[in-house]
Amino acid sequence: MKIGYARVSSTDQNLDVQIIQLQEIGCEKIFKESISGKSANRPELLSMMGFARAGDVIHITKTDRLARSTIDTLQIADKLNEQEVGLVLHDLGDININSDVGRVIYTTISAFAEMERKRILQRCNEGRALAKSKGKHLGRFKNEKLHVQIKEYFSNGMNENVISKTLNCSRTTVYRVLNSN
């Protein structure tokens, strides 16, 4: 059986292109999820691996949809190989990474993908540090009106839980404002 796996990192992103490509390949069952790929502990990925049987082939449109780390990717491939399940990555020229040549090619490419992810994080951190050193504000600005209301309600005897429900904000926000004095 041809099985497809489609993933995007957040609910803001769209799975449509991947799903269309997997359908064109002939996948009979497609597992879909909107979750970060930095962890291999993803519900639909685990469901797909439990669903796959010997002789099945899992198709993925792009290498980074499977995992963001080389170790996770190789562990997933190993588990599928133990189950005698093929794993085809279509952005690598439709190569089955459970073959000897596929394994070498995939390991090399995923190592570069992992390195690029780390470099992106490093550049972001450098940018944040530079902005902070120049006195730029990072993150949200305080909602002064909300803070005044929280303090006012609390001083009038309202408890933190009721304040959070009344003002439609989290209890964490209420506690943080009240403890900031």
C-alpha atoms as an extended CHARMM CRD file, in Angstrom:
* protein
*
       181  EXT
         1         1  MET       CA              0.0000000000        0.0000000000        0.0000000000  PROA      1               0.0000000000
         2         2  LYS       CA              1.1790000000        3.5200000000       -0.7500000000  PROA      2               0.0000000000
         3         3  ILE       CA              0.9370000000        5.6640000000        2.3640000000  PROA      3               0.0000000000
         4         4  GLY       CA              1.4930000000        9.4190000000        2.4350000000  PROA      4               0.0000000000
         5         5  TYR       CA              2.6530000000       11.7110000000        5.2130000000  PROA      5               0.0000000000
         6         6  ALA       CA              2.1210000000       15.4790000000        5.0710000000  PROA      6               0.0000000000
         7         7  ARG       CA              3.1830000000       17.9440000000        7.7580000000  PROA      7               0.0000000000
         8         8  VAL       CA              3.3420000000       21.6800000000        8.2630000000  PROA      8               0.0000000000
         9         9  SER       CA              4.8080000000       23.3860000000       11.3170000000  PROA      9               0.0000000000
        10        10  SER       CA              1.8050000000       25.4520000000       12.3670000000  PROA      10              0.0000000000
        11        11  THR       CA             -1.9270000000       25.7750000000       11.8720000000  PROA      11              0.0000000000
        12        12  ASP       CA             -1.2830000000       28.9850000000        9.8850000000  PROA      12              0.0000000000
        13        13  GLN       CA              0.2880000000       26.8990000000        7.1300000000  PROA      13              0.0000000000
        14        14  ASN       CA             -1.5230000000       24.8140000000        4.5290000000  PROA      14              0.0000000000
        15        15  LEU       CA             -1.1900000000       21.1000000000        3.7070000000  PROA      15              0.0000000000
        16        16  ASP       CA             -2.9930000000       21.2840000000        0.3450000000  PROA      16              0.0000000000
        17        17  VAL       CA              0.0540000000       21.1990000000       -1.9620000000  PROA      17              0.0000000000
        18        18  GLN       CA              1.5510000000       18.1840000000       -0.1820000000  PROA      18              0.0000000000
        19        19  ILE       CA             -1.7930000000       16.3470000000       -0.1650000000  PROA      19              0.0000000000
        20        20  ILE       CA             -2.3240000000       16.9410000000       -3.8980000000  PROA      20              0.0000000000
        21        21  GLN       CA              1.1900000000       15.6600000000       -4.6490000000  PROA      21              0.0000000000
        22        22  LEU       CA              0.6620000000       12.5550000000       -2.4810000000  PROA      22              0.0000000000
        23        23  GLN       CA             -2.6700000000       11.8590000000       -4.1920000000  PROA      23              0.0000000000
        24        24  GLU       CA             -0.9930000000       12.1800000000       -7.6100000000  PROA      24              0.0000000000
        25        25  ILE       CA              1.6000000000        9.6150000000       -6.4770000000  PROA      25              0.0000000000
        26        26  GLY       CA             -1.3050000000        7.2860000000       -5.6950000000  PROA      26              0.0000000000
        27        27  CYS       CA             -1.2640000000        7.2390000000       -1.9060000000  PROA      27              0.0000000000
        28        28  GLU       CA             -4.3070000000        5.3740000000       -0.6150000000  PROA      28              0.0000000000
        29        29  LYS       CA             -3.9760000000        6.6660000000        2.9600000000  PROA      29              0.0000000000
        30        30  ILE       CA             -2.5150000000       10.0540000000        3.9310000000  PROA      30              0.0000000000
        31        31  PHE       CA             -1.5560000000       11.0200000000        7.4560000000  PROA      31              0.0000000000
        32        32  LYS       CA             -1.6500000000       14.8030000000        8.0300000000  PROA      32              0.0000000000
        33        33  GLU       CA             -0.5910000000       17.0240000000       10.8820000000  PROA      33              0.0000000000
        34        34  SER       CA              0.2010000000       20.6180000000       11.8030000000  PROA      34              0.0000000000
        35        35  ILE       CA              3.0000000000       20.3890000000       14.3420000000  PROA      35              0.0000000000
        36        36  SER       CA              6.6880000000       21.2250000000       14.5870000000  PROA      36              0.0000000000
        37        37  GLY       CA              9.0800000000       18.6660000000       13.1530000000  PROA      37              0.0000000000
        38        38  LYS       CA             11.7360000000       19.2000000000       15.7990000000  PROA      38              0.0000000000
        39        39  SER       CA             10.3870000000       16.2480000000       17.8030000000  PROA      39              0.0000000000
        40        40  ALA       CA              9.7320000000       12.7740000000       16.4200000000  PROA      40              0.0000000000
        41        41  ASN       CA              7.0070000000       12.3050000000       19.0210000000  PROA      41              0.0000000000
        42        42  ARG       CA              4.1190000000       13.4490000000       16.7950000000  PROA      42              0.0000000000
        43        43  PRO       CA              0.6850000000       11.8040000000       16.9450000000  PROA      43              0.0000000000
        44        44  GLU       CA              0.0950000000       11.3100000000       13.2200000000  PROA      44              0.0000000000
        45        45  LEU       CA              3.6760000000       10.2180000000       12.5430000000  PROA      45              0.0000000000
        46        46  LEU       CA              3.3920000000        7.5950000000       15.2770000000  PROA      46              0.0000000000
        47        47  SER       CA             -0.0430000000        6.5210000000       13.9630000000  PROA      47              0.0000000000
        48        48  MET       CA              1.3730000000        6.1570000000       10.4610000000  PROA      48              0.0000000000
        49        49  MET       CA              4.2830000000        4.0640000000       11.6920000000  PROA      49              0.0000000000
        50        50  GLY       CA              1.8680000000        1.8260000000       13.6020000000  PROA      50              0.0000000000
        51        51  PHE       CA             -0.4330000000        1.5510000000       10.5800000000  PROA      51              0.0000000000
        52        52  ALA       CA              2.2580000000        0.6040000000        8.0390000000  PROA      52              0.0000000000
        53        53  ARG       CA              2.7490000000       -3.1130000000        7.3130000000  PROA      53              0.0000000000
        54        54  ALA       CA              5.5270000000       -5.0650000000        5.6460000000  PROA      54              0.0000000000
        55        55  GLY       CA              5.6110000000       -4.2750000000        1.9380000000  PROA      55              0.0000000000
        56        56  ASP       CA              3.9940000000       -0.8380000000        2.3320000000  PROA      56              0.0000000000
        57        57  VAL       CA              5.8310000000        2.2510000000        1.1060000000  PROA      57              0.0000000000
        58        58  ILE       CA              5.5770000000        5.6080000000        2.8280000000  PROA      58              0.0000000000
        59        59  HSD       CA              5.8280000000        8.6330000000        0.5380000000  PROA      59              0.0000000000
        60        60  ILE       CA              6.8860000000       12.0850000000        1.7100000000  PROA      60              0.0000000000
        61        61  THR       CA              7.0820000000       15.0720000000       -0.6280000000  PROA      61              0.0000000000
        62        62  LYS       CA              9.9770000000       16.8510000000        1.0780000000  PROA      62              0.0000000000
        63        63  THR       CA             12.7160000000       15.5800000000        3.3410000000  PROA      63              0.0000000000
        64        64  ASP       CA             12.1770000000       18.1390000000        6.1100000000  PROA      64              0.0000000000
        65        65  ARG       CA              8.5160000000       17.1240000000        6.4680000000  PROA      65              0.0000000000
        66        66  LEU       CA              9.6560000000       13.8890000000        8.1400000000  PROA      66              0.0000000000
        67        67  ALA       CA             12.0230000000       15.3330000000       10.7550000000  PROA      67              0.0000000000
        68        68  ARG       CA             14.3190000000       18.2570000000       11.4560000000  PROA      68              0.0000000000
        69        69  SER       CA             17.1890000000       16.2960000000       12.9540000000  PROA      69              0.0000000000
        70        70  THR       CA             19.3670000000       13.7300000000       11.2500000000  PROA      70              0.0000000000
        71        71  ILE       CA             19.1910000000       11.4380000000       14.2800000000  PROA      71              0.0000000000
        72        72  ASP       CA             15.3640000000       11.4860000000       14.3540000000  PROA      72              0.0000000000
        73        73  THR       CA             15.1820000000       10.8630000000       10.6320000000  PROA      73              0.0000000000
        74        74  LEU       CA             17.5350000000        7.9130000000       10.7350000000  PROA      74              0.0000000000
        75        75  GLN       CA             15.7350000000        6.4450000000       13.7540000000  PROA      75              0.0000000000
        76        76  ILE       CA             12.3990000000        6.7120000000       11.9340000000  PROA      76              0.0000000000
        77        77  ALA       CA             13.9390000000        5.1190000000        8.8360000000  PROA      77              0.0000000000
        78        78  ASP       CA             15.4080000000        2.3180000000       10.9900000000  PROA      78              0.0000000000
        79        79  LYS       CA             12.0360000000        1.5750000000       12.6080000000  PROA      79              0.0000000000
        80        80  LEU       CA             10.3420000000        1.4670000000        9.2210000000  PROA      80              0.0000000000
        81        81  ASN       CA             13.1210000000       -0.7220000000        7.8270000000  PROA      81              0.0000000000
        82        82  GLU       CA             12.6220000000       -3.1670000000       10.7300000000  PROA      82              0.0000000000
        83        83  GLN       CA              8.9390000000       -3.3070000000        9.7460000000  PROA      83              0.0000000000
        84        84  GLU       CA             10.0180000000       -3.9110000000        6.1250000000  PROA      84              0.0000000000
        85        85  VAL       CA              8.3480000000       -0.6520000000        5.1110000000  PROA      85              0.0000000000
        86        86  GLY       CA              9.8490000000        1.4760000000        2.3410000000  PROA      86              0.0000000000
        87        87  LEU       CA             10.3760000000        5.2110000000        2.7310000000  PROA      87              0.0000000000
        88        88  VAL       CA             10.4610000000        7.3540000000       -0.4190000000  PROA      88              0.0000000000
        89        89  LEU       CA             11.4210000000       11.0230000000       -0.2800000000  PROA      89              0.0000000000
        90        90  HSD       CA             10.3170000000       12.6890000000       -3.4810000000  PROA      90              0.0000000000
        91        91  ASP       CA             12.5240000000       15.7530000000       -3.2410000000  PROA      91              0.0000000000
        92        92  LEU       CA             15.5390000000       13.4070000000       -3.3800000000  PROA      92              0.0000000000
        93        93  GLY       CA             14.6000000000       12.0440000000       -6.7690000000  PROA      93              0.0000000000
        94        94  ASP       CA             12.0970000000        9.4840000000       -5.4720000000  PROA      94              0.0000000000
        95        95  ILE       CA             14.8160000000        7.6120000000       -3.6260000000  PROA      95              0.0000000000
        96        96  ASN       CA             13.9840000000        4.9340000000       -1.0600000000  PROA      96              0.0000000000
        97        97  ILE       CA             16.1620000000        5.8490000000        1.8920000000  PROA      97              0.0000000000
        98        98  ASN       CA             16.0190000000        2.3210000000        3.2390000000  PROA      98              0.0000000000
        99        99  SER       CA             18.2590000000        1.2340000000        0.3540000000  PROA      99              0.0000000000
       100       100  ASP       CA             22.0390000000        1.4190000000        0.8180000000  PROA      100             0.0000000000
       101       101  VAL       CA             22.5470000000        4.2850000000       -1.6380000000  PROA      101             0.0000000000
       102       102  GLY       CA             19.4300000000        6.0630000000       -0.4030000000  PROA      102             0.0000000000
       103       103  ARG       CA             20.7360000000        5.9300000000        3.1510000000  PROA      103             0.0000000000
       104       104  VAL       CA             24.0340000000        7.5990000000        2.2320000000  PROA      104             0.0000000000
       105       105  ILE       CA             22.3530000000       10.3190000000        0.1700000000  PROA      105             0.0000000000
       106       106  TYR       CA             19.7210000000       10.9770000000        2.8020000000  PROA      106             0.0000000000
       107       107  THR       CA             22.1730000000       11.0880000000        5.7010000000  PROA      107             0.0000000000
       108       108  THR       CA             24.2710000000       13.6500000000        3.8900000000  PROA      108             0.0000000000
       109       109  ILE       CA             21.3440000000       15.8540000000        2.8900000000  PROA      109             0.0000000000
       110       110  SER       CA             19.6410000000       15.7090000000        6.2900000000  PROA      110             0.0000000000
       111       111  ALA       CA             22.9240000000       16.6340000000        8.0070000000  PROA      111             0.0000000000
       112       112  PHE       CA             23.0410000000       19.7840000000        5.8590000000  PROA      112             0.0000000000
       113       113  ALA       CA             19.3690000000       20.5400000000        6.6190000000  PROA      113             0.0000000000
       114       114  GLU       CA             20.0300000000       20.2240000000       10.3330000000  PROA      114             0.0000000000
       115       115  MET       CA             23.0880000000       22.4800000000       10.0470000000  PROA      115             0.0000000000
       116       116  GLU       CA             21.0330000000       25.0930000000        8.1730000000  PROA      116             0.0000000000
       117       117  ARG       CA             18.3360000000       25.0280000000       10.8670000000  PROA      117             0.0000000000
       118       118  LYS       CA             21.0020000000       25.6710000000       13.5220000000  PROA      118             0.0000000000
       119       119  ARG       CA             22.4740000000       28.5050000000       11.4550000000  PROA      119             0.0000000000
       120       120  ILE       CA             19.0390000000       30.1180000000       11.0950000000  PROA      120             0.0000000000
       121       121  LEU       CA             18.5640000000       29.9660000000       14.8780000000  PROA      121             0.0000000000
       122       122  GLN       CA             22.0390000000       31.4170000000       15.3900000000  PROA      122             0.0000000000
       123       123  ARG       CA             21.3100000000       34.3240000000       13.0240000000  PROA      123             0.0000000000
       124       124  CYS       CA             17.9920000000       34.9990000000       14.7700000000  PROA      124             0.0000000000
       125       125  ASN       CA             19.6790000000       35.0080000000       18.1800000000  PROA      125             0.0000000000
       126       126  GLU       CA             22.4050000000       37.3410000000       16.9000000000  PROA      126             0.0000000000
       127       127  GLY       CA             19.7570000000       39.6890000000       15.5000000000  PROA      127             0.0000000000
       128       128  ARG       CA             17.8470000000       39.7230000000       18.7820000000  PROA      128             0.0000000000
       129       129  ALA       CA             21.0430000000       40.3760000000       20.7580000000  PROA      129             0.0000000000
       130       130  LEU       CA             21.9720000000       43.2640000000       18.4520000000  PROA      130             0.0000000000
       131       131  ALA       CA             18.4960000000       44.7930000000       18.6910000000  PROA      131             0.0000000000
       132       132  LYS       CA             18.5550000000       44.4540000000       22.4770000000  PROA      132             0.0000000000
       133       133  SER       CA             22.0020000000       46.0960000000       22.6780000000  PROA      133             0.0000000000
       134       134  LYS       CA             20.6070000000       49.0450000000       20.7040000000  PROA      134             0.0000000000
       135       135  GLY       CA             17.7900000000       49.3920000000       23.2310000000  PROA      135             0.0000000000
       136       136  LYS       CA             15.0320000000       48.0520000000       20.9620000000  PROA      136             0.0000000000
       137       137  HSD       CA             12.0240000000       46.5640000000       22.6910000000  PROA      137             0.0000000000
       138       138  LEU       CA             11.6120000000       42.8360000000       22.0460000000  PROA      138             0.0000000000
       139       139  GLY       CA              8.3050000000       41.0960000000       22.6180000000  PROA      139             0.0000000000
       140       140  ARG       CA              4.9250000000       42.4850000000       23.4970000000  PROA      140             0.0000000000
       141       141  PHE       CA              4.3200000000       45.8620000000       25.0300000000  PROA      141             0.0000000000
       142       142  LYS       CA              2.5070000000       46.0050000000       28.3500000000  PROA      142             0.0000000000
       143       143  ASN       CA             -1.2190000000       46.5680000000       28.1630000000  PROA      143             0.0000000000
       144       144  GLU       CA             -1.2850000000       49.3530000000       30.7400000000  PROA      144             0.0000000000
       145       145  LYS       CA             -5.0830000000       49.6270000000       30.6930000000  PROA      145             0.0000000000
       146       146  LEU       CA             -5.4260000000       45.9090000000       31.4720000000  PROA      146             0.0000000000
       147       147  HSD       CA             -2.8480000000       46.1540000000       34.2550000000  PROA      147             0.0000000000
       148       148  VAL       CA             -4.7370000000       49.0560000000       35.8740000000  PROA      148             0.0000000000
       149       149  GLN       CA             -8.0240000000       47.1060000000       35.6620000000  PROA      149             0.0000000000
       150       150  ILE       CA             -6.4590000000       43.9980000000       37.2240000000  PROA      150             0.0000000000
       151       151  LYS       CA             -5.0560000000       46.0000000000       40.1540000000  PROA      151             0.0000000000
       152       152  GLU       CA             -8.3490000000       47.8450000000       40.5890000000  PROA      152             0.0000000000
       153       153  TYR       CA            -10.4510000000       44.6560000000       40.6150000000  PROA      153             0.0000000000
       154       154  PHE       CA             -8.0400000000       42.9970000000       43.0570000000  PROA      154             0.0000000000
       155       155  SER       CA             -8.0930000000       45.9870000000       45.4100000000  PROA      155             0.0000000000
       156       156  ASN       CA            -11.9050000000       45.7820000000       45.3610000000  PROA      156             0.0000000000
       157       157  GLY       CA            -11.6940000000       42.1970000000       46.6540000000  PROA      157             0.0000000000
       158       158  MET       CA            -12.1070000000       40.2050000000       43.4680000000  PROA      158             0.0000000000
       159       159  ASN       CA             -9.9980000000       36.9940000000       43.3490000000  PROA      159             0.0000000000
       160       160  GLU       CA             -7.4850000000       36.2140000000       40.6260000000  PROA      160             0.0000000000
       161       161  ASN       CA             -9.5940000000       33.5650000000       38.8740000000  PROA      161             0.0000000000
       162       162  VAL       CA            -12.6370000000       35.8570000000       38.5900000000  PROA      162             0.0000000000
       163       163  ILE       CA            -10.4230000000       38.7210000000       37.3880000000  PROA      163             0.0000000000
       164       164  SER       CA             -8.9670000000       36.5720000000       34.6010000000  PROA      164             0.0000000000
       165       165  LYS       CA            -12.4330000000       35.4670000000       33.4710000000  PROA      165             0.0000000000
       166       166  THR       CA            -13.8860000000       38.9610000000       33.6920000000  PROA      166             0.0000000000
       167       167  LEU       CA            -11.0580000000       40.5600000000       31.7200000000  PROA      167             0.0000000000
       168       168  ASN       CA            -10.6090000000       37.5830000000       29.3690000000  PROA      168             0.0000000000
       169       169  CYS       CA             -6.9310000000       37.1820000000       30.1530000000  PROA      169             0.0000000000
       170       170  SER       CA             -4.8740000000       34.3460000000       31.6220000000  PROA      170             0.0000000000
       171       171  ARG       CA             -4.4630000000       33.8250000000       35.3460000000  PROA      171             0.0000000000
       172       172  THR       CA             -0.7100000000       33.9370000000       34.7240000000  PROA      172             0.0000000000
       173       173  THR       CA             -1.1030000000       37.5200000000       33.4960000000  PROA      173             0.0000000000
       174       174  VAL       CA             -3.1580000000       38.4210000000       36.5510000000  PROA      174             0.0000000000
       175       175  TYR       CA             -0.5930000000       36.9180000000       38.9460000000  PROA      175             0.0000000000
       176       176  ARG       CA              2.3160000000       38.5330000000       37.0900000000  PROA      176             0.0000000000
       177       177  VAL       CA              0.6800000000       41.9850000000       37.2830000000  PROA      177             0.0000000000
       178       178  LEU       CA             -0.1900000000       41.5920000000       40.9580000000  PROA      178             0.0000000000
       179       179  ASN       CA              3.2990000000       40.3450000000       41.8580000000  PROA      179             0.0000000000
       180       180  SER       CA              5.0760000000       43.1030000000       39.9110000000  PROA      180             0.0000000000
       181       181  ASN       CA              4.5290000000       45.6670000000       42.6810000000  PROA      181             0.0000000000
